[in-house]
Amino acid sequence: MAASTSNKVALVTGAGSGVGRASSLALMKAGFAVVLAGRRADSLRETAEAGKAFGQSLAVPSDMTDPASIAALFGKTVEVFGRLDVLFNNAGIGAPPVPLEDLTLAQWKAVVDTNLTAPFLCIQHAFRIMKNQTPRGGRIINNGSISAYAPRPLSAAYTSTKHAITGLTKSASLDGRAYDIACGQVDIGNAATDMTTRMAEGVLQPDGRSMPEPLMDVGNVADAVVFMATRPLDANVMFLNVMATKMPFVGRG
């Protein structure tokens, strides 16, 4: 049974496009008021416009590499809505697909700052809000990846952060128990978004070949996020993997 979403508030990072936009719209349809966070105000407005017929939202342009901007985001959430029930740590970037030894320190740090440090800071703010609100508690969902299990070629920075997200998910799940805060992770494989269009054209495989990979509709991810978000707080979807059925992941070669 899903928990009631009446008067519940969700915050989605990277809400201006792709998985973030689809998940934000699905959460609005499920009854959440959704705080839309992302770098581009115009993209956030497009998400808000797409969802206004069936849900309430608040667009808050935010820079996930700026701790002050992250703090302001959560401050605005509490100022407007008074609470936070679900955080979806979705925003993320990759580095150029270059040989590991050619990846610059700046490129490495950009991925770590966005994909790992920002979710950590967001979780800290969410914990502070969720442990002190009434009713107490909430849910945190981290966007992992198939890369949280196994790397693609030339993806050291991205893969390292997604493995680290798994550790952050487990630690937040454990540390949140005392405050009725549940934490889980959705690991996505080949959802069709602007970021994955190259998959259909051909991407590098471990054996050195380039080949097209199947994609799935991003709505499958949005449905998974809503399923996780609407569990009662005495249940937690710790890890959920949703992937294109025929993508070359399970097996060898």
SEMARMI-282861 format. One record per atom (N, C-alpha, C, CB): residue in one letter; x, y, z. Coordinates in steps of 0.05 Angstrom, whole numbers, padded with zeros to 5 digits, always signed. Glycine has a CB too. Example, Ala and Ser with C-alpha at 12.3 -4.5 7.8 and 13.67 -1.06 7.14 Angstrom:
BEGIN
a+00264-00114+00156/a+00246-00090+00156/a+00264-00066+00156/a+00226-00089+00181/s+00257-00045+00142/s+00273-00021+00143/s+00258+00001+00157/s+00282-00012+00114/
end
This chain:
BEGIN
m+00017-00024+00000/m+00000+00000+00000/m+00017+00025+00000/m-00019+00000+00024/a+00011+00044-00017/a+00026+00069-00018/a+00017+00087+00006/a+00021+00084-00044/a+00037+00103+00016/a+00030+00122+00036/a+00015+00145+00024/a+00056+00132+00051/s-00002+00158+00040/s-00016+00182+00030/s+00004+00204+00023/s-00037+00192+00050/t+00000+00217+00000/t+00018+00238-00008/t+00006+00266-00004/t+00026+00235-00037/s-00018+00267+00008/s-00031+00292+00013/s-00013+00310+00030/s-00058+00288+00027/n-00008+00334+00021/n+00008+00354+00035/n+00037+00346+00038/n-00004+00359+00062/k+00046+00327+00022/k+00074+00319+00023/k+00091+00334+00003/k+00077+00289+00019/v+00116+00338+00009/v+00134+00355-00007/v+00158+00339-00015/v+00143+00380+00009/a+00164+00340-00041/a+00188+00327-00052/a+00206+00347-00064/a+00180+00305-00073/l+00232+00342-00063/l+00252+00360-00076/l+00268+00343-00095/l+00271+00373-00054/v+00270+00352-00120/v+00284+00338-00141/v+00307+00355-00152/v+00265+00329-00164/t+00331+00345-00151/t+00353+00360-00164/t+00356+00351-00193/t+00380+00356-00148/g+00366+00369-00210/g+00368+00362-00238/g+00340+00359-00250/g+00384+00337-00242/a+00321+00377-00241/a+00293+00373-00249/a+00286+00386-00276/a+00276+00385-00228/g+00306+00398-00289/g+00300+00412-00314/g+00299+00395-00339/g+00320+00433-00317/s+00307+00370-00337/s+00308+00353-00361/s+00310+00324-00353/s+00332+00361-00379/g+00307+00306-00373/g+00312+00278-00370/g+00298+00264-00347/g+00341+00274-00366/v+00313+00248-00332/v+00302+00234-00309/v+00290+00252-00289/v+00324+00216-00297/g+00303+00275-00284/g+00293+00294-00264/g+00267+00306-00271/g+00313+00316-00260/r+00264+00313-00296/r+00238+00324-00305/r+00216+00303-00304/r+00240+00336-00333/a+00222+00280-00315/a+00201+00259-00315/a+00193+00251-00287/a+00212+00234-00330/s+00212+00249-00269/s+00206+00241-00241/s+00191+00263-00227/s+00232+00235-00226/s+00198+00288-00232/s+00183+00311-00220/s+00154+00311-00228/s+00196+00338-00228/l+00149+00307-00254/l+00122+00307-00264/l+00106+00283-00252/l+00121+00306-00295/a+00119+00260-00251/a+00106+00236-00239/a+00100+00240-00210/a+00123+00212-00243/l+00118+00253-00195/l+00113+00259-00167/l+00090+00278-00163/l+00138+00269-00153/m+00088+00298-00181/m+00066+00317-00180/m+00039+00303-00185/m+00069+00340-00200/k+00039+00285-00205/k+00015+00269-00211/k+00007+00251-00187/k+00020+00252-00236/a+00027+00243-00172/a+00022+00225-00149/a+00013+00241-00124/a+00047+00210-00142/g+00013+00268-00126/g+00002+00284-00104/g+00022+00300-00088/g-00012+00267-00086/f+00048+00298-00095/f+00068+00314-00081/f+00069+00343-00092/f+00096+00301-00085/a+00075+00361-00074/a+00085+00387-00083/a+00115+00383-00087/a+00079+00410-00061/v+00125+00393-00110/v+00153+00387-00117/v+00169+00412-00120/v+00153+00371-00143/v+00192+00412-00106/v+00212+00434-00109/v+00230+00425-00132/v+00227+00439-00082/l+00232+00442-00152/l+00247+00436-00176/l+00274+00450-00174/l+00232+00444-00202/a+00296+00436-00172/a+00322+00448-00170/a+00339+00441-00195/a+00337+00437-00145/g+00354+00460-00204/g+00372+00456-00227/g+00385+00482-00234/g+00356+00446-00251/r+00405+00481-00252/r+00421+00504-00259/r+00406+00524-00276/r+00446+00496-00273/r+00389+00514-00294/r+00377+00532-00314/r+00348+00539-00307/r+00377+00518-00342/a+00343+00564-00302/a+00316+00573-00294/a+00296+00568-00316/a+00317+00603-00288/d+00304+00571-00342/d+00285+00567-00364/d+00276+00538-00365/d+00298+00575-00390/s+00294+00519-00361/s+00287+00491-00361/s+00269+00484-00338/s+00312+00473-00360/l+00274+00495-00314/l+00257+00490-00291/l+00229+00501-00296/l+00269+00503-00266/r+00227+00524-00309/r+00201+00536-00316/r+00186+00517-00335/r+00204+00564-00328/e+00200+00505-00354/e+00187+00486-00372/e+00176+00462-00358/e+00207+00477-00394/t+00191+00452-00338/t+00181+00430-00322/t+00157+00438-00306/t+00203+00419-00303/a+00158+00461-00294/a+00135+00471-00278/a+00111+00475-00295/a+00143+00498-00264/e+00115+00486-00319/e+00092+00491-00338/e+00080+00464-00346/e+00102+00506-00363/a+00097+00444-00351/a+00087+00418-00360/a+00070+00404-00338/a+00110+00400-00368/g+00076+00411-00313/g+00062+00398-00290/g+00040+00414-00277/g+00082+00391-00270/k+00035+00438-00286/k+00017+00455-00271/k-00012+00446-00272/k+00018+00484-00282/a-00019+00429-00292/a-00046+00420-00295/a-00053+00399-00273/a-00051+00408-00322/f-00033+00386-00262/f-00039+00365-00243/f-00023+00366-00217/f-00034+00339-00256/g-00008+00387-00212/g+00007+00388-00187/g+00020+00415-00182/g+00028+00367-00187/q+00028+00418-00157/q+00041+00443-00148/q+00071+00440-00149/q+00032+00450-00120/s+00085+00461-00158/s+00114+00460-00158/s+00125+00487-00151/s+00124+00450-00185/l+00151+00487-00145/l+00166+00512-00139/l+00193+00509-00152/l+00168+00517-00108/a+00199+00526-00171/a+00225+00525-00185/a+00246+00542-00169/a+00223+00536-00214/v+00268+00529-00162/v+00290+00543-00148/v+00316+00538-00162/v+00291+00533-00118/p+00324+00556-00180/p+00350+00553-00193/p+00373+00549-00173/p+00356+00577-00211/s+00389+00529-00177/s+00409+00521-00157/s+00434+00510-00171/s+00397+00500-00138/d+00457+00515-00158/d+00482+00505-00168/d+00492+00483-00149/d+00503+00528-00171/m+00492+00458-00158/m+00500+00436-00140/m+00530+00436-00134/m+00492+00410-00153/t+00546+00453-00146/t+00574+00455-00139/t+00579+00477-00119/t+00591+00460-00164/d+00558+00491-00110/d+00561+00514-00092/d+00546+00508-00066/d+00550+00540-00105/p+00560+00502-00044/p+00547+00496-00019/p+00527+00517-00009/p+00568+00492+00003/a+00533+00542-00015/a+00515+00563-00006/a+00489+00562-00022/a+00527+00591-00010/s+00490+00555-00048/s+00467+00552-00065/s+00450+00529-00055/s+00474+00549-00094/i+00463+00507-00048/i+00449+00484-00037/i+00434+00491-00011/i+00468+00460-00033/a+00448+00505+00006/a+00436+00513+00032/a+00411+00531+00027/a+00456+00528+00049/a+00414+00549+00007/a+00391+00567+00001/a+00368+00551-00010/a+00400+00588-00020/l+00373+00530-00026/l+00352+00513-00037/l+00335+00501-00015/l+00364+00492-00054/f+00348+00489+00005/f+00333+00476+00027/f+00320+00497+00045/f+00352+00459+00043/g+00333+00520+00048/g+00321+00541+00063/g+00295+00551+00051/g+00340+00564+00067/k+00295+00554+00024/k+00271+00562+00009/k+00249+00541+00011/k+00278+00568-00020/t+00257+00516+00011/t+00237+00494+00013/t+00222+00496+00039/t+00251+00467+00010/v+00237+00500+00061/v+00224+00502+00087/v+00208+00527+00090/v+00245+00500+00110/e+00218+00549+00078/e+00204+00575+00080/e+00177+00573+00066/e+00221+00596+00067/v+00176+00560+00043/v+00151+00559+00028/v+00132+00536+00037/v+00157+00555-00002/f+00143+00513+00042/f+00126+00490+00048/f+00127+00481+00077/f+00134+00467+00031/g+00147+00488+00092/g+00148+00481+00120/g+00158+00454+00127/g+00121+00484+00132/r+00163+00437+00107/r+00173+00410+00112/r+00185+00399+00086/r+00150+00392+00123/l+00197+00375+00089/l+00207+00360+00066/l+00203+00330+00071/l+00237+00366+00061/d+00189+00317+00053/d+00183+00288+00057/d+00200+00270+00039/d+00154+00283+00051/v+00208+00279+00015/v+00224+00263-00003/v+00245+00280-00016/v+00206+00250-00025/l+00270+00271-00016/l+00292+00283-00031/l+00301+00263-00052/l+00316+00291-00013/f+00300+00271-00078/f+00311+00255-00099/f+00337+00268-00109/f+00291+00251-00123/n+00360+00257-00101/n+00386+00266-00109/n+00391+00256-00137/n+00409+00257-00089/n+00384+00271-00157/n+00385+00262-00185/n+00407+00275-00201/n+00358+00267-00198/a+00414+00300-00196/a+00432+00314-00213/a+00459+00300-00215/a+00436+00343-00202/g+00470+00300-00239/g+00496+00287-00242/g+00508+00294-00269/g+00494+00257-00239/i+00534+00290-00272/i+00549+00295-00297/i+00569+00273-00301/i+00562+00323-00296/g+00579+00272-00326/g+00601+00254-00332/g+00625+00270-00341/g+00593+00234-00354/a+00647+00256-00345/a+00672+00269-00355/a+00675+00260-00384/a+00697+00261-00338/p+00692+00274-00399/p+00697+00265-00427/p+00708+00236-00427/p+00717+00284-00441/p+00700+00220-00447/p+00710+00192-00449/p+00738+00190-00459/p+00691+00175-00466/v+00757+00197-00442/v+00785+00197-00450/v+00800+00175-00434/v+00799+00225-00445/p+00823+00166-00443/p+00839+00147-00427/p+00843+00157-00399/p+00866+00141-00440/l+00841+00138-00380/l+00843+00145-00351/l+00867+00163-00345/l+00845+00120-00334/e+00889+00157-00358/e+00914+00172-00351/e+00913+00201-00363/e+00938+00158-00362/d+00894+00206-00381/d+00891+00233-00392/d+00869+00250-00380/d+00886+00230-00422/l+00854+00238-00361/l+00834+00253-00347/l+00847+00274-00329/l+00815+00234-00331/t+00839+00299-00332/t+00851+00320-00316/t+00840+00321-00288/t+00848+00348-00330/l+00855+00332-00270/l+00846+00335-00242/l+00820+00352-00241/l+00867+00347-00224/a+00819+00373-00258/a+00796+00390-00258/a+00771+00374-00267/a+00800+00414-00277/q+00774+00357-00287/q+00752+00341-00297/q+00743+00321-00275/q+00759+00326-00323/w+00762+00309-00262/w+00756+00291-00240/w+00740+00305-00218/w+00782+00279-00228/k+00750+00328-00209/k+00738+00343-00187/k+00710+00353-00194/k+00756+00367-00179/a+00706+00360-00220/a+00679+00370-00228/a+00658+00347-00224/a+00680+00379-00257/v+00666+00323-00232/v+00647+00300-00229/v+00643+00294-00199/v+00658+00276-00244/v+00664+00293-00184/v+00662+00287-00155/v+00645+00308-00141/v+00690+00285-00142/d+00650+00333-00147/d+00635+00354-00134/d+00605+00352-00139/d+00645+00382-00143/t+00598+00346-00164/t+00569+00345-00172/t+00556+00319-00164/t+00567+00349-00202/n+00570+00297-00169/n+00557+00270-00165/n+00559+00259-00137/n+00570+00251-00184/l+00578+00269-00121/l+00582+00257-00094/l+00580+00278-00072/l+00609+00244-00093/t+00595+00300-00074/t+00594+00320-00053/t+00567+00333-00051/t+00616+00341-00058/a+00555+00340-00074/a+00529+00353-00074/a+00507+00335-00061/a+00520+00360-00102/p+00505+00309-00069/p+00486+00292-00055/p+00491+00290-00025/p+00486+00265-00067/f+00516+00289-00017/f+00523+00288+00012/f+00512+00313+00026/f+00553+00286+00016/l+00517+00337+00014/l+00507+00362+00026/l+00477+00363+00027/l+00519+00386+00011/c+00464+00353+00005/c+00435+00353+00005/c+00424+00334+00026/c+00425+00344-00023/i+00437+00311+00030/i+00428+00293+00051/i+00431+00305+00078/i+00444+00267+00049/q+00453+00320+00083/q+00456+00333+00109/q+00433+00352+00114/q+00483+00348+00109/h+00426+00369+00094/h+00404+00388+00098/h+00378+00373+00102/h+00402+00407+00074/a+00374+00352+00086/a+00349+00337+00089/a+00346+00324+00117/a+00347+00315+00068/f+00368+00313+00127/f+00368+00302+00154/f+00360+00323+00175/f+00396+00290+00161/r+00372+00346+00173/r+00366+00367+00193/r+00336+00375+00192/r+00383+00392+00187/i+00324+00375+00169/i+00296+00382+00166/i+00279+00359+00176/i+00289+00390+00137/m+00284+00335+00165/m+00267+00312+00170/m+00266+00303+00199/m+00275+00289+00152/k+00289+00305+00213/k+00290+00295+00241/k+00275+00314+00260/k+00319+00292+00249/n+00271+00339+00251/n+00259+00359+00270/n+00231+00367+00262/n+00276+00383+00270/q+00220+00356+00240/q+00193+00364+00232/q+00172+00345+00245/q+00190+00363+00201/t+00147+00354+00243/t+00125+00338+00253/t+00104+00335+00231/t+00112+00351+00278/p+00096+00310+00223/p+00108+00285+00233/p+00137+00282+00224/p+00092+00261+00222/r+00152+00268+00241/r+00181+00265+00237/r+00187+00246+00214/r+00195+00256+00263/g+00210+00250+00202/g+00221+00230+00183/g+00217+00238+00154/g+00208+00204+00188/g+00225+00221+00136/g+00223+00226+00108/g+00238+00205+00093/g+00234+00254+00101/r+00242+00209+00066/r+00255+00190+00049/r+00274+00204+00031/r+00234+00174+00033/i+00297+00191+00027/i+00318+00201+00009/i+00323+00180-00012/i+00345+00208+00024/i+00322+00188-00037/i+00328+00170-00060/i+00352+00181-00075/i+00303+00167-00079/n+00372+00164-00077/n+00396+00172-00092/n+00395+00159-00120/n+00422+00164-00077/n+00403+00175-00140/n+00406+00164-00167/n+00434+00152-00170/n+00402+00187-00189/g+00434+00125-00171/g+00459+00111-00175/g+00464+00108-00205/g+00459+00084-00161/s+00467+00083-00214/s+00471+00078-00242/s+00478+00049-00245/s+00493+00096-00254/i+00475+00038-00269/i+00488+00012-00275/i+00517+00013-00268/i+00483+00004-00304/s+00529+00037-00270/s+00558+00040-00264/s+00564+00036-00235/s+00567+00068-00273/a+00543+00036-00218/a+00548+00029-00190/a+00555+00000-00186/a+00523+00036-00173/y+00550-00016-00207/y+00557-00045-00206/y+00582-00051-00223/y+00534-00062-00215/a+00584-00038-00247/a+00605-00045-00265/a+00610-00021-00283/a+00598-00070-00282/p+00636-00016-00290/p+00642+00008-00306/p+00638+00004-00336/p+00671+00016-00301/r+00634+00026-00350/r+00638+00026-00378/r+00667+00034-00384/r+00618+00047-00392/p+00677+00029-00408/p+00704+00038-00414/p+00706+00069-00412/p+00713+00029-00443/l+00729+00078-00403/l+00735+00107-00402/l+00716+00123-00385/l+00736+00118-00431/s+00710+00112-00361/s+00690+00125-00344/s+00699+00126-00315/s+00663+00112-00347/a+00725+00129-00310/a+00735+00127-00282/a+00721+00146-00263/a+00765+00131-00282/a+00718+00171-00271/a+00707+00190-00252/a+00677+00184-00246/a+00709+00219-00263/y+00662+00180-00267/y+00633+00175-00263/y+00629+00149-00248/y+00619+00173-00291/t+00643+00128-00256/t+00639+00102-00242/t+00648+00103-00213/t+00655+00080-00257/s+00669+00118-00207/s+00678+00120-00180/s+00657+00134-00162/s+00705+00135-00178/t+00645+00155-00173/t+00625+00169-00157/t+00600+00152-00153/t+00617+00196-00171/k+00592+00136-00173/k+00568+00120-00170/k+00573+00097-00151/k+00559+00110-00197/h+00597+00086-00150/h+00603+00066-00129/h+00602+00080-00102/h+00631+00054-00134/a+00612+00104-00100/a+00612+00118-00075/a+00584+00125-00066/a+00628+00144-00077/i+00566+00131-00085/i+00538+00136-00078/i+00525+00112-00064/i+00522+00143-00103/t+00533+00088-00072/t+00523+00064-00058/t+00531+00065-00029/t+00533+00039-00072/g+00556+00072-00023/g+00564+00074+00005/g+00549+00096+00020/g+00594+00079+00006/l+00545+00118+00006/l+00530+00140+00019/l+00501+00132+00024/l+00530+00165+00000/t+00489+00117+00005/t+00462+00107+00009/t+00460+00089+00034/t+00452+00092-00015/k+00479+00071+00036/k+00478+00052+00059/k+00483+00067+00085/k+00500+00031+00056/s+00502+00086+00085/s+00507+00101+00110/s+00483+00118+00118/s+00532+00118+00107/a+00471+00131+00098/a+00448+00148+00105/a+00424+00131+00114/a+00440+00165+00080/s+00421+00108+00102/s+00400+00089+00111/s+00404+00081+00140/s+00399+00065+00093/l+00429+00075+00147/l+00435+00067+00174/l+00432+00090+00194/l+00463+00055+00176/d+00444+00113+00187/d+00443+00136+00205/d+00416+00149+00207/d+00464+00156+00197/g+00399+00144+00187/g+00372+00156+00188/g+00352+00140+00204/g+00362+00159+00160/r+00359+00116+00211/r+00339+00099+00225/r+00329+00112+00251/r+00352+00072+00232/a+00346+00125+00265/a+00339+00137+00291/a+00319+00159+00288/a+00363+00147+00305/y+00316+00170+00263/y+00299+00193+00259/y+00276+00186+00239/y+00315+00216+00248/d+00271+00161+00234/d+00250+00153+00215/d+00256+00163+00187/d+00223+00162+00224/i+00281+00164+00180/i+00289+00172+00153/i+00299+00147+00138/i+00312+00194+00154/a+00285+00141+00116/a+00292+00118+00099/a+00309+00128+00075/a+00267+00103+00089/c+00328+00113+00066/c+00345+00120+00044/c+00348+00097+00025/c+00372+00131+00053/g+00343+00101-00001/g+00347+00080-00021/g+00360+00091-00046/g+00320+00068-00027/q+00364+00074-00065/q+00379+00081-00089/q+00365+00069-00114/q+00408+00072-00087/v+00362+00085-00135/v+00352+00074-00160/v+00375+00074-00180/v+00328+00091-00171/d+00381+00050-00191/d+00403+00047-00210/d+00392+00042-00238/d+00421+00022-00201/i+00398+00061-00256/i+00385+00063-00282/i+00404+00054-00304/i+00376+00092-00287/g+00393+00040-00323/g+00408+00031-00346/g+00394+00039-00372/g+00413+00001-00346/n+00406+00059-00386/n+00398+00066-00413/n+00369+00076-00415/n+00401+00042-00431/a+00362+00095-00398/a+00337+00110-00402/a+00340+00130-00425/a+00328+00124-00376/a+00320+00132-00441/a+00322+00150-00464/a+00318+00179-00456/a+00300+00142-00485/t+00340+00194-00456/t+00341+00223-00450/t+00360+00236-00469/t+00349+00228-00420/d+00362+00262-00467/d+00381+00277-00484/d+00410+00267-00480/d+00380+00307-00479/m+00416+00258-00455/m+00443+00250-00448/m+00450+00222-00460/m+00446+00249-00418/t+00429+00207-00468/t+00434+00180-00477/t+00429+00175-00507/t+00418+00160-00461/t+00424+00197-00522/t+00418+00193-00550/t+00441+00179-00565/t+00413+00221-00563/r+00466+00184-00555/r+00489+00171-00568/r+00489+00141-00566/r+00515+00182-00556/m+00474+00130-00546/m+00472+00101-00543/m+00461+00088-00568/m+00455+00094-00519/a+00441+00101-00580/a+00428+00089-00604/a+00446+00090-00628/a+00402+00104-00609/e+00466+00108-00627/e+00484+00111-00650/e+00508+00093-00648/e+00493+00140-00652/g+00516+00085-00624/g+00539+00068-00620/g+00557+00078-00598/g+00554+00065-00646/v+00563+00061-00579/v+00581+00068-00557/v+00602+00047-00553/v+00565+00073-00530/l+00625+00055-00542/l+00647+00037-00539/l+00641+00014-00519/l+00672+00052-00529/q+00648-00010-00527/q+00644-00034-00511/q+00671-00044-00499/q+00630-00057-00527/p+00670-00061-00479/p+00695-00070-00467/p+00714-00084-00486/p+00689-00088-00444/d+00703-00096-00507/d+00721-00110-00526/d+00732-00092-00548/d+00706-00133-00539/g+00726-00066-00546/g+00737-00047-00565/g+00719-00040-00588/g+00762-00057-00576/r+00697-00055-00591/r+00678-00049-00612/r+00660-00025-00603/r+00661-00073-00619/s+00649-00012-00623/s+00628+00007-00618/s+00602-00004-00629/s+00634+00035-00632/m+00581-00004-00612/m+00555-00016-00621/m+00532+00000-00609/m+00554-00045-00614/p+00510+00001-00623/p+00485+00013-00612/p+00475-00003-00588/p+00463+00016-00634/e+00462+00011-00569/e+00451-00003-00547/e+00421+00004-00544/e+00466+00005-00521/p+00404-00015-00536/p+00376-00010-00533/p+00371+00011-00511/p+00361-00035-00527/l+00350+00026-00514/l+00341+00046-00494/l+00313+00039-00484/l+00342+00075-00506/m+00306+00050-00461/m+00278+00047-00451/m+00267+00074-00446/m+00278+00029-00425/d+00241+00076-00446/d+00227+00101-00441/d+00233+00111-00412/d+00197+00099-00445/v+00239+00137-00410/v+00246+00148-00384/v+00223+00146-00364/v+00255+00177-00387/g+00199+00143-00374/g+00176+00140-00356/g+00179+00116-00337/g+00151+00137-00372/n+00194+00095-00346/n+00198+00072-00329/n+00214+00080-00304/n+00214+00050-00344/v+00232+00099-00307/v+00247+00108-00283/v+00230+00125-00265/v+00272+00125-00292/a+00214+00143-00277/a+00196+00160-00262/a+00176+00142-00245/a+00180+00179-00280/d+00166+00121-00258/d+00148+00103-00243/d+00163+00090-00219/d+00137+00081-00262/a+00188+00083-00223/a+00204+00070-00202/a+00208+00090-00179/a+00231+00060-00213/v+00214+00115-00186/v+00218+00135-00165/v+00193+00139-00149/v+00228+00162-00177/v+00170+00141-00162/v+00145+00144-00148/v+00139+00120-00130/v+00121+00149-00168/f+00144+00096-00140/f+00140+00073-00124/f+00157+00074-00098/f+00148+00047-00139/m+00182+00082-00101/m+00199+00084-00077/m+00189+00106-00059/m+00228+00090-00086/a+00181+00129-00070/a+00174+00152-00055/a+00148+00148-00039/a+00171+00176-00073/t+00131+00130-00049/t+00105+00127-00036/t+00103+00103-00017/t+00084+00125-00057/r+00125+00091-00011/r+00124+00070+00009/r+00120+00083+00037/r+00150+00053+00009/p+00105+00070+00054/p+00104+00080+00082/p+00131+00078+00094/p+00083+00063+00098/l+00136+00095+00114/l+00164+00097+00125/l+00173+00072+00140/l+00165+00121+00142/d+00155+00053+00145/d+00164+00028+00157/d+00174+00008+00136/d+00142+00015+00174/a+00175+00017+00110/a+00186+00000+00089/a+00205+00017+00072/a+00163-00011+00071/n+00226+00004+00062/n+00246+00018+00046/n+00255+00002+00023/n+00271+00026+00064/v+00254+00013-00001/v+00266+00001-00025/v+00295+00009-00025/v+00251+00010-00052/m+00312-00008-00015/m+00340-00001-00012/m+00354+00002-00038/m+00354-00023+00005/f+00350-00016-00057/f+00362-00015-00084/f+00342-00024-00104/f+00389-00031-00086/l+00338-00008-00125/l+00320-00016-00147/l+00335-00011-00173/l+00293+00000-00145/n+00337-00031-00189/n+00350-00029-00215/n+00329-00030-00237/n+00371-00051-00219/v+00328-00009-00254/v+00310-00009-00276/v+00326-00003-00301/v+00287+00012-00273/m+00325-00021-00321/m+00343-00019-00344/m+00330-00030-00369/m+00369-00035-00338/a+00340-00021-00392/a+00331-00032-00417/a+00337-00062-00418/a+00345-00017-00441/t+00316-00077-00425/t+00318-00106-00423/t+00342-00118-00438/t+00293-00119-00433/k+00347-00107-00462/k+00367-00119-00479/k+00394-00105-00480/k+00356-00121-00507/m+00398-00087-00461/m+00424-00073-00460/m+00446-00093-00453/m+00424-00049-00441/p+00470-00090-00463/p+00492-00109-00457/p+00504-00105-00430/p+00513-00106-00479/f+00490-00115-00409/f+00500-00112-00382/f+00504-00138-00368/f+00481-00094-00366/v+00483-00155-00368/v+00485-00181-00354/v+00499-00201-00373/v+00456-00191-00347/g+00519-00213-00362/g+00534-00233-00378/g+00562-00223-00385/g+00519-00240-00404/r+00575-00237-00403/r+00603-00230-00411/r+00603-00220-00439/r+00621-00254-00408/g+00625-00204-00445/g+00629-00195-00472/g+00616-00169-00478/g+00619-00216-00492/
end
